[in-house]
């Protein structure tokens, strides 16, 4: 049994944020905008949104349905 795409993306984000050691990644939206998830970002996943909280700076609420991909193994932007 496979999961709907939006649930597998959320599961992948949960897995990546709890990975030890932490490896930065980026969440790419359908619009092309990218959000880097680094060690200074806290992530909270919900049923329809993902919240990114930076230790210093802005916070973002991303809608699951608008996430197009997760990019790993690169330097933060």
SULLIN-V966299 format. One record per residue. N is the residue number from 1. RES is the residue in three letters. SS is DSSP state (H for helix, E for strand, - for the rest). Layout:
[[N/RES/SS] [N/RES/SS]]
This chain:
[[1/UNK/-] [2/UNK/-] [3/UNK/-] [4/UNK/-] [5/UNK/H] [6/UNK/H] [7/UNK/H] [8/UNK/H] [9/UNK/H] [10/UNK/H] [11/UNK/H] [12/UNK/H] [13/UNK/H] [14/UNK/H] [15/UNK/H] [16/UNK/H] [17/UNK/H] [18/UNK/H] [19/UNK/-] [20/UNK/-] [21/UNK/-] [22/UNK/-] [23/UNK/-] [24/UNK/-] [25/UNK/E] [26/UNK/E] [27/UNK/E] [28/UNK/E] [29/UNK/E] [30/UNK/-] [31/UNK/-] [32/UNK/-] [33/UNK/-] [34/UNK/E] [35/UNK/E] [36/UNK/E] [37/UNK/E] [38/UNK/-] [39/UNK/-] [40/UNK/-] [41/UNK/E] [42/UNK/E] [43/UNK/E] [44/UNK/E] [45/UNK/E] [46/UNK/-] [47/UNK/-] [48/UNK/-] [49/UNK/E] [50/UNK/E] [51/UNK/E] [52/UNK/E] [53/UNK/E] [54/UNK/E] [55/UNK/-] [56/UNK/-] [57/UNK/-] [58/UNK/-] [59/UNK/E] [60/UNK/E] [61/UNK/E] [62/UNK/E] [63/UNK/E] [64/UNK/H] [65/UNK/H] [66/UNK/H] [67/UNK/E] [68/UNK/E] [69/UNK/E] [70/UNK/E] [71/UNK/E] [72/UNK/E] [73/UNK/-] [74/UNK/-] [75/UNK/-] [76/UNK/-] [77/UNK/-]]
